[in-house]
Amino acid sequence: MHFLNYLKNVLFLSLFLFIIPNQVQASDPQDLLYHTLETLYPKGVLNLKEKYSNKVILAVNTASGCGFTPQYDGLEKLHKKYKDQGLVVLGFPSNDFYQEQKEGDEIVDFCRINYGVTFPIFKKGSVRGDEANTFYKNLAARYPGKTPKWNFFKYLINKNQELVALYPSQESPLGGQLELDIKTLLGDKPQN
């Protein structure tokens, strides 16, 4: 009899653990942007939902001391090329991989002087685990197992605030699948 009670408890717990993550994933897609975060550039506080509803978003965790740091140039070119069509690139500096030693204005100066960055740069913070900023925590809760594996890991979010694709650090911002996917989301038909 104890074994049957044990088995019932295990089945109930398994069902409970299976249902809860699905409920988080199935929540209102608008919740993905329901965060207010501090920005380094432009300096201030930004409500993601108010500012970026109905935009295609490319969110990237960045670092100034990484081998992929030159991607800032491609990200800026991508931002300039498609911003008037509804794309926004969002940079999230992070030291999660021990390659962002700069702080605050040093990060902004580095990005602007070396790469001419004009897209929003958020306050340095974690993008993984318990210390992650609220936006990245929400992404991890809604899409388990899809957290940044390294610097310059890219999330592509459609106008309905749904994650549609992930791109590894090696994926160049320009001239590849990422740019094709952005064009598709913006309503451009890919050319053969």
KETIZA-279664 format. One record per residue (C-alpha): residue in three letters; x, y, z. Coordinates in Angstrom, 1 decimal. Example, Ala and Ser with C-alpha at 12.3 -4.5 7.8 and 13.67 -1.06 7.14 Angstrom:
2
> resn:c1:c2:c3
> ALA:12.3:-4.5:7.8
> SER:13.7:-1.1:7.1
! end
This chain:
192
> resn:c1:c2:c3
> MET:0.0:0.0:0.0
> HIS:2.9:2.4:0.7
> PHE:4.3:1.7:-2.7
> LEU:1.0:2.7:-4.3
> ASN:0.8:6.0:-2.4
> TYR:4.5:6.6:-3.3
> LEU:3.7:6.0:-7.0
> LYS:0.6:8.3:-6.9
> ASN:2.8:11.1:-5.4
> VAL:5.5:10.6:-8.0
> LEU:2.9:10.7:-10.8
> PHE:1.2:13.8:-9.3
> LEU:4.5:15.6:-8.9
> SER:5.6:14.7:-12.5
> LEU:2.3:16.0:-13.8
> PHE:2.6:19.2:-11.8
> LEU:6.2:19.8:-13.0
> PHE:5.2:19.1:-16.6
> ILE:2.2:21.5:-16.6
> ILE:3.8:24.4:-14.9
> PRO:6.6:25.1:-17.5
> ASN:4.0:24.8:-20.3
> GLN:1.8:27.4:-18.6
> VAL:4.8:29.8:-18.4
> GLN:5.5:29.2:-22.1
> ALA:1.9:29.6:-23.1
> SER:1.4:33.0:-21.3
> ASP:0.5:36.1:-23.1
> PRO:3.2:36.9:-25.7
> GLN:3.1:40.5:-24.8
> ASP:4.6:39.7:-21.4
> LEU:8.0:39.1:-23.0
> LEU:8.6:42.8:-23.1
> TYR:7.0:43.8:-19.9
> HIS:10.2:45.1:-18.3
> THR:11.7:48.4:-17.4
> LEU:15.5:48.4:-17.6
> GLU:18.3:50.9:-17.2
> THR:20.1:52.0:-20.3
> LEU:23.7:53.2:-20.6
> TYR:23.0:54.6:-24.1
> PRO:20.9:56.6:-24.4
> LYS:21.2:57.2:-20.7
> GLY:17.9:56.5:-18.8
> VAL:15.3:54.0:-18.1
> LEU:13.4:52.2:-20.8
> ASN:10.1:50.3:-20.7
> LEU:10.6:47.6:-23.4
> LYS:6.9:47.1:-24.0
> GLU:6.1:50.8:-24.5
> LYS:9.2:51.4:-26.7
> TYR:9.4:48.2:-28.8
> SER:5.9:46.8:-29.2
> ASN:5.3:45.9:-32.9
> LYS:9.1:45.9:-33.6
> VAL:11.3:43.1:-34.7
> ILE:13.9:42.8:-31.9
> LEU:17.4:41.4:-32.1
> ALA:18.7:41.0:-28.5
> VAL:22.4:40.3:-28.1
> ASN:24.5:39.8:-25.0
> THR:27.8:41.7:-25.7
> ALA:31.3:42.0:-24.3
> SER:34.1:44.4:-25.2
> GLY:36.9:41.8:-24.7
> CYS:35.6:38.9:-26.7
> GLY:36.9:37.5:-30.0
> PHE:33.4:38.3:-31.4
> THR:33.5:41.9:-30.3
> PRO:34.0:43.1:-33.9
> GLN:30.4:42.0:-34.5
> TYR:29.4:45.4:-33.0
> ASP:30.2:46.8:-36.4
> GLY:27.8:44.4:-38.2
> LEU:25.1:44.9:-35.5
> GLU:25.3:48.6:-36.0
> LYS:25.1:48.3:-39.8
> LEU:22.1:45.9:-39.5
> HIS:20.5:48.4:-37.1
> LYS:21.0:51.3:-39.5
> LYS:19.9:49.3:-42.5
> TYR:16.6:48.1:-41.1
> LYS:15.6:50.5:-38.2
> ASP:13.2:52.5:-40.4
> GLN:11.5:49.3:-41.4
> GLY:10.9:48.2:-37.7
> LEU:14.1:46.5:-36.5
> VAL:15.7:47.4:-33.2
> VAL:19.0:45.9:-32.0
> LEU:19.4:45.8:-28.3
> GLY:22.8:45.3:-26.7
> PHE:23.1:43.8:-23.2
> PRO:26.7:44.0:-21.9
> SER:27.5:41.1:-19.6
> ASN:30.5:39.7:-17.8
> ASP:29.0:36.2:-17.5
> PHE:31.8:34.9:-19.7
> TYR:34.5:37.1:-18.0
> GLN:35.1:39.3:-21.1
> GLU:33.4:42.5:-20.1
> GLN:35.6:44.3:-17.6
> LYS:34.4:47.8:-18.5
> GLU:31.7:49.6:-16.6
> GLY:29.0:52.2:-17.5
> ASP:30.3:55.0:-19.6
> GLU:33.5:53.0:-20.5
> ILE:31.3:50.5:-22.3
> VAL:29.4:53.2:-24.2
> ASP:32.6:55.0:-25.1
> PHE:34.2:51.8:-26.3
> CYS:31.1:50.9:-28.5
> ARG:30.7:54.4:-29.9
> ILE:34.3:55.3:-30.5
> ASN:35.4:51.9:-32.0
> TYR:32.2:50.8:-33.8
> GLY:29.9:53.9:-34.0
> VAL:27.1:52.1:-32.1
> THR:23.8:54.0:-32.0
> PHE:21.5:51.2:-31.0
> PRO:20.4:51.0:-27.3
> ILE:23.0:49.6:-24.8
> PHE:21.6:48.5:-21.5
> LYS:23.3:48.5:-18.1
> LYS:25.9:45.8:-17.7
> GLY:24.4:42.7:-16.0
> SER:24.0:39.0:-16.1
> VAL:22.1:37.3:-18.9
> ARG:22.1:33.8:-17.3
> GLY:21.0:32.2:-14.1
> ASP:19.5:33.7:-10.9
> GLU:21.3:37.0:-11.4
> ALA:20.1:37.6:-15.0
> ASN:18.2:40.9:-15.7
> THR:14.5:40.5:-15.8
> PHE:14.3:40.4:-19.6
> TYR:16.7:37.5:-19.9
> LYS:15.1:35.7:-16.9
> ASN:11.8:35.9:-18.7
> LEU:13.4:34.5:-21.9
> ALA:14.9:31.6:-19.9
> ALA:11.6:30.9:-18.1
> ARG:9.6:30.9:-21.4
> TYR:12.2:29.1:-23.4
> PRO:14.1:26.7:-21.1
> GLY:17.5:25.7:-22.3
> LYS:17.8:28.6:-24.7
> THR:20.1:30.8:-22.6
> PRO:23.3:32.4:-24.0
> LYS:26.1:29.9:-24.5
> TRP:28.7:32.7:-25.1
> ASN:29.0:36.4:-25.8
> PHE:27.1:37.7:-28.9
> PHE:24.4:35.0:-28.6
> LYS:21.4:36.4:-30.5
> TYR:17.7:36.2:-29.9
> LEU:15.3:37.2:-32.8
> ILE:11.9:38.2:-31.6
> ASN:9.0:39.0:-33.9
> LYS:6.5:41.8:-33.8
> ASN:4.2:39.7:-31.6
> GLN:7.0:39.4:-29.0
> GLU:7.6:35.7:-29.8
> LEU:11.1:34.2:-29.9
> VAL:11.4:32.9:-33.5
> ALA:15.1:32.1:-33.7
> LEU:18.4:31.8:-31.9
> TYR:21.8:32.4:-33.4
> PRO:25.1:31.3:-32.0
> SER:28.0:33.7:-31.4
> GLN:29.6:32.8:-34.7
> GLU:26.5:33.9:-36.8
> SER:27.4:37.1:-38.5
> PRO:24.9:39.9:-38.3
> LEU:25.1:40.6:-42.0
> GLY:24.8:38.6:-45.1
> GLY:23.6:35.3:-43.7
> GLN:20.5:33.5:-42.4
> LEU:20.1:36.1:-39.6
> GLU:19.7:38.9:-42.0
> LEU:17.4:36.9:-44.2
> ASP:15.2:36.0:-41.2
> ILE:15.0:39.7:-40.2
> LYS:14.0:40.7:-43.7
> THR:11.3:38.1:-43.7
> LEU:9.9:39.3:-40.3
> LEU:9.9:42.8:-41.6
> GLY:7.9:41.8:-44.6
> ASP:10.5:41.8:-47.2
> LYS:10.5:38.9:-49.6
> PRO:13.9:37.1:-49.8
> GLN:15.4:37.4:-53.2
> ASN:16.7:34.4:-55.0
! end
